[in-house]
Amino acid sequence: MLSFFAGLGLGLSLIVAIGAQNVYVLRQGIRRRHVVAVVAICALSDAVLIIAGVAGLGYLLESMPWLINAARVLGAVFLFGYGALAARRALRPGGDVLRADEGADRTVTSTLLPVMLTALALTWLNPHVYLDTVLLLGSIAATHGETRWFFAAGAVLASAVWFTALGFGARYLGHWLDTPRSWRILDALIAVVMIALAVSLVLPVITG
């Protein structure tokens, strides 16, 4: 059980850090748009990556560093594009406001496929996922020997608990986001985070 709790603790410490994936889950949770699908995609993707890392994919990535560089470039392009869209929403809001007085269970309809594709892209085009989830977790899991799969189970549970709490807990922020100005501020913050992450991803590739 020590390996399980070690995986749980490390998994939480890695995933709680602010990143593009968390920002997107938070925004969808606040908007109450396809939260179940977004949480499921993020949690299941993390589970696949954790299992792959424990199974030994991390060694392959270490021997082929160009894969990480390719992921950095693709991820930077996607994050910059997403950040630009958020900046556009901040500058030209479209009235996307969550009214707290319309009922806590109100849902907003939107197309599911773009939401799912965005969640997948923010997960699988993020090189930090491979560096942290696959390489780091995989390497540390290897030190647990025969109990490494208990370590993996703890990390998988940490991911599932975090995304569930973030996605479904975000709706309680709706009371502070019931005006167009609040949404403009949120989108401006999202734009800054996404573009800053894009720059941080591509800088190591440019500077060599």
Salt bridges, closest charged atoms under 4 A:
ASP96 OD2 - ARG31 NE 3.00
ASP96 OD1 - ARG33 NH2 3.52
GLU102 OE1 - ARG106 NE 3.00
ASP187 OD1 - ARG27 NE 2.93
ASP187 OD1 - ARG89 NH2 3.17
